[in-house]
Amino acid sequence: MTMDAVITDLVLETFRLNGRLLASGDALVADLGLTSARWQVIGAMALSPVPLSVAQIARNMGLTRQAVQRLANEMEADGLMRFAPNPHHQRAKLVVLSLCGKTAFAGAMKRQTAWANKLANGVTAREIATAAAMLRRLRQRLERMENGQRSARQPQSATKS
């Protein structure tokens, strides 16, 4: 197989896996008032040592700011989180988990542990770590490529001769 065929197969399999992970995650946490998307955002908040803005969560998770903002607004309405003043930016509020949000996240993580162990049955930790490392390298390469494209699109500043 050529490299382009191999990478295309990997990308397609990753899309299929992503779809299955989202569906499985939705089913796992539905009765906690979460979806996979909400769980992902709540996880970013819960695992951060400091409160984050919507834009920071989006960057950290590889999501759009608009998608995270929509989820944050929904979760605020459902009592899972609240917006707090940001001392570093007047308009970009910080997102803070409520007690209800912390409880939902703890419940999701408790379920996730048993689910992950069942999913990994018959696969070694080394195989999983190797796969994760390779996916991380590809993601980082994509990020560098995207950053390079953004830099190339930005107009060059005028220089004096």
N, C-alpha and C positions, 0 to 999 in steps of 0.2 A: 504494500500500500504506500501511496505517496504521502508526504507530510501533510499536504492540504486535506487529503481524504481522512487521515488519522485525526487531525485537529477538528475537522467537521464532525466526525463521529463522536469525539469527546464533547463538543459543544452541544450536539443534539441529545446525547445521553444526559448531560448536565441539565438541559431544559426539562427533559422527562423526569429526572430525579427531583428537580425543584418543584415541579407540579405535584408529584407524589408527596414530597415533604410538606408542602403547604396544605394539601388536603388532609394528611395525617395529623398535622399540627392543629388544624381547625377542629377536627373531630376530638382531639385530645383535650382541648381547653374550652370548648364551646360552652359548657355549663358554668364556667368561671367568668363568663362575660367577655371572653377574649376570642380573637381570631389569631391566625399565625402572624398577620401584620401587626396587630396590637401587641402581641407577645414580643415581637421583635423590638418594637419601640419601647415597651415597658422594660425589656431586658437591658437595652442601652441605658435607660435611666437608672435602673436598679444597680447595675454593675459599675456605674461611673462613680468615682470618689467625690465628685463635685456636681452640682446641678448643671444641666446643659440647656442650651437654647434649641429650638426646633432645627435651625440650620446646622448646628453642631451634631445633633443626632442624625440628621440626614447624611451629612458627610461621613460620619463614622460607620454608618450602616450601608452606604452605597445606594441611598434612596433619594428621591427628589424632595426638596424642601416642601413643595406643595402637598405631596402625599403625606408627609409626616405632619404637616400643619392640619390637614383634614382629619387624620387619626387623632391628633392631640385635641382638637376641638370636640370630636365625638367622645373621647375618653374623659374630657373635663365634664361634659354634659352628663356622662354616666357615673361620675364621682370617682373615677380611677386615678385622676391626677388634677393638679391645679397649676395655673400660671403664677409666677412670682416675679417681682421686680428684678431687673438685672443691673447691678451697679456699674457694669462696664458698657452697657448699651441700653439707652432709654426705650427703644422700640422693640428690641428682640428680648422678649420675656423669657425667663427660665422656666423649664418644665419640671415639676416636682410631683413625685408619687404621693398619693393620699394613703391613708391606712388601708382603705379598700383595695387600692392598686398594689400595695405591698403584699397584702394577703393573697390577691389573685396571682401575683408573680410567684410567691412561695408555693402555692398550690400547683401551679404549672410546672415549676422546677421539680417538685416532688414526683409528679407524674412523668416528667421527661426522663428522669433517671431510670425508671423501670422500662420505659419505652426504648431508650437508647441501648440499654443492656440487651433487650430482646432483639433489636435491630442488628446489633453487632455480634450476635451469637454465631460462632463459627468463623469469625474474622479476627485476625490477630491485631493487637494494639499497634504493632509495627506497620502492618499493612494500612491501617487507617491513618497513622501519622504520616506515612509516605504519601498517601493520596492527598491528605490535607496540605502537606508541604508543596506538592506540585500544583494544586489548585491555587494556593496562595501566591506562588511565583507567577502563574499566568495572570491572576488578578492584578498583582503589582505591575506587571509588564503592561497590561491594558491601561492602568492608571497613568503610567509614564507616557504611553502613547497619546492618551487623551490630553494630558497636560502639555505635551509638545504641540499638539494640534491647536489647543487654545492659545498657546504662546505665538504660534505662527499666524493666527488670525488677528491678533492684536496689532494695531498700527504701530509702526516704529516711531519713537519720539524724534522730533526734528533736532538735528544737530547743527551747530554753527560751524562753518568752515573757516 
